[in-house]
C-alpha cells in the first residue's frame, strides 16, 4: 500500500510555518498526486477517544447553592475509528477498548 500523506504533530511556533509553500503544494503538487489514484482508493480515517463514563466538567448552579465540590473524572474510554473514501462511501466503524 502506497502512503503519500501522513499525520504528524506540529511543534514549535506556528508563525514560523511557510504558508506560501503549503499553498503552492496544495494547488500544484497535490492534484497531480491524486490523479494517480481512483477515487475509491483515496480515503481518510480518523480516530476519536470516547470517554463514555465521564461526567460533565461544567454545571449550572443557583447563587444560593455555591460552587460544587470536584469529582474525580473516570478514564474508561473506547477508541472509535471512522473512515470513508473520496466517493463518499463509509466503512464500518471500528471500536477498541
C-alpha positions as a printed Julia matrix, in Angstrom:
97×3 Matrix{Float64}:
   0.0    0.0     0.0
   1.41   3.37   -1.02
   1.05   6.14    1.53
   1.65   9.68    0.3
   0.35  11.65    3.27
   0.7   11.03    6.98
  -0.44  12.78   10.13
   2.25  14.48   12.22
   2.15  16.58   15.35
   3.44  20.07   14.84
   5.89  21.5    17.3
   7.32  24.93   17.82
   5.82  28.23   16.86
   3.13  28.37   14.22
   4.35  31.7    12.91
   7.47  30.01   11.53
   5.47  27.81    9.13
   5.94  28.55    5.43
   2.29  29.11    4.46
   3.09  30.07    0.87
   4.92  26.77    0.29
   1.94  24.87    1.7
  -0.48  26.75   -0.56
   1.75  26.02   -3.56
   1.89  22.32   -2.65
  -1.92  22.15   -2.33
  -2.51  23.92   -5.65
   0.34  22.43   -7.75
   1.58  19.12   -6.34
  -1.4   17.51   -4.59
  -3.74  17.49   -7.64
  -1.06  15.69   -9.69
  -0.54  13.1    -6.95
  -4.3   12.47   -6.67
  -4.58  11.87  -10.45
  -2.58   8.66   -9.97
  -5.36   7.07   -7.89
  -9.0    6.09   -8.39
 -11.44   7.96   -6.13
 -12.37   4.66   -4.46
  -8.73   4.32   -3.36
  -8.44   7.76   -1.74
  -9.77   7.56    1.78
  -9.5    9.16    5.16
  -9.6    7.68    8.64
  -9.91   9.46   11.96
  -9.78   8.06   15.47
 -11.56   9.51   18.46
 -11.46   8.68   22.15
 -14.94   8.33   23.62
 -14.96   8.71   27.43
 -18.33   7.05   27.97
 -18.45   7.17   31.79
 -17.16  10.67   32.33
 -19.43  13.24   33.93
 -19.59  16.78   32.51
 -16.89  19.13   33.78
 -19.27  22.13   33.82
 -22.55  22.68   35.64
 -25.13  25.39   36.21
 -25.9   26.23   39.84
 -28.01  28.87   41.55
 -26.4   31.62   43.62
 -27.53  30.06   46.9
 -26.07  26.65   46.02
 -22.43  27.71   45.9
 -19.65  26.03   43.98
 -19.97  22.22   43.84
 -17.07  20.08   45.0
 -14.86  18.48   42.39
 -15.35  14.93   41.18
 -12.57  12.63   40.03
 -13.03  12.02   36.31
 -13.37   8.43   35.12
 -10.86   7.35   32.5
 -12.69   4.42   30.85
 -12.85   5.02   27.14
 -13.49   3.39   23.8
 -11.4    4.28   20.76
 -13.56   4.78   17.67
 -12.17   4.66   14.11
 -14.28   6.3    11.39
 -13.29   6.1     7.73
 -14.54   6.72    4.22
 -13.31   7.31    0.68
 -13.47  10.14   -1.87
 -16.61   8.64   -3.44
 -18.47   9.18   -0.17
 -18.56   5.52    0.81
 -18.38   4.97    4.56
 -16.67   1.96    6.03
 -17.84   0.08    9.14
 -16.99   1.76   12.45
 -14.2    0.04   14.36
 -14.23   0.03   18.16
 -11.36  -0.8    20.51
 -11.45  -0.64   24.24
